[in-house]
Amino acid sequence: MKPIATATYRQRQKDVIRQMEVRGLAGLVLFDTLSQRYLAGAYFIPTERPIALVLTQEGQAALFVPYLEEEHARQVEAVDRVHSYPEYPGQRHPMQYLADLLDDLGLMGKAIGADRPGYGGFGYRGPALSEVAEGSTIVPAGDIVETMRMVKSPEEVELIRESARWGNLAHRLLQKYSGPGASEVDVSMRASTEATLEMFRSLGPDFIPKGSTGAHAGFRGQIGPNSALPHAVTVNAVMKPGDTLVTGASADIWGYHSELERTMFVPPVSREQRTFFQHMLALQEIAFNAIKPGKPCSAVDEACNAYIEKHGLQKYWRHHTGHNIGLNYHEPPFLDVGDHTILEEGMLFTVEPGLYVPGLGGFRHSDTVLVVRGGIEFITDYPRDLQSLLVGS
């Protein structure tokens, strides 16, 4: 499984530069680490130390990094130069060194696009870009890269397919080890570790996940009544008969992700659980059928909302139908009534309409799908019917 090629990063840079030209931007400063990864294959752990990727209208790509990342940065093939500074906050602030780089690139006094007003996070303090780029006009331009990332290339799709393959294995192990008396932490760690080891053995010594983990599957605390919290946190729950289990599985493949989620049960399954499970399945089918190139994202969520209203399920509806996915787990556009982005071939979405019933549990499947001519193609592949999702039997 090969990473994104250097030539692809260079082509992406050219595409961005064309947008810069349209907007009259002499340069573009990108503080977002995922934008840096998307345009140059530069992977850094963000800290309080500012890091930026700078593109110029003339076609230069420069990485701005702290000295501790200089050797790392020089391994990035899709950039022309690396500019480093001693440390943060230092005797001279890093943003002053960034101003030096902008001046050296001939950008001072011109229109410069930026994805953020300045660097931020991890306790960082310092001036905005506009305060150090003297005489320059700073123009918000984060949407340039964000829009490019909405439609995935064939290379990206293949990496996400590989992610789904290993997420599928991790989930099968998760289901295998689940049952009455099992600890969510034990089961999650065992399934994730075994799947990760197998993934690394299969993909070989040159493979790098470019993420915090390899393959992983777990519950994140969504066990029993606690599964009614869409974004619960791990509570070290022990599974018991009658529990609803909401799961999640994925794998980091050269920085790309998929999403597989299922609603499972520790038998016996009550009539009420079956009813909400069937409603959830119906909602997901509605969403699958509504995704077609040329339609707005909002139409998918609207179709699900119509079913919700028809069956009086509004109080159990907590979030929109899905979101794009790729380098990040949540990316725009969103399958939401307020997002009117037109669906295009090559977009990837999680489809995850959920119902959350206090005291009973949550009911959510999530599948990653690719928008193709006429509809969708499934990237994830895991049973969706109730009988296949019983554990411990």
Protein Blocks (a to p, Z undefined) as FASTA:
>chain_A
ZZddfklmmmmmmmmmmmmmmnopabdcdfbfklmmmmnopacdddfbdcdddddfkopa
cddddfklmmmmmmpmkbcbdcddfbdebjbdfklmmmmmmmmnopgopacddfbfbdce
ehiacddfklmmghiacddfklmmmmmmmpccfklmmmmmmmmmmmmmmmmmmmmmgceh
iafklmmmmmmmmmmmmmmmmnojmbcfkiabfcdcdeeopacjllmpmbacdehiacde
hiacdddddddeehiacddddddddddddfklmmmmmmmmmmmmmmmmmpcghiafklmm
mmmmmmmmmnopmmmpcbdfbdcddjbmbdcddddfklccdcdehiacdddddcddehia
ccdddddddddehiacdfbdcdfbfklmcghZZ
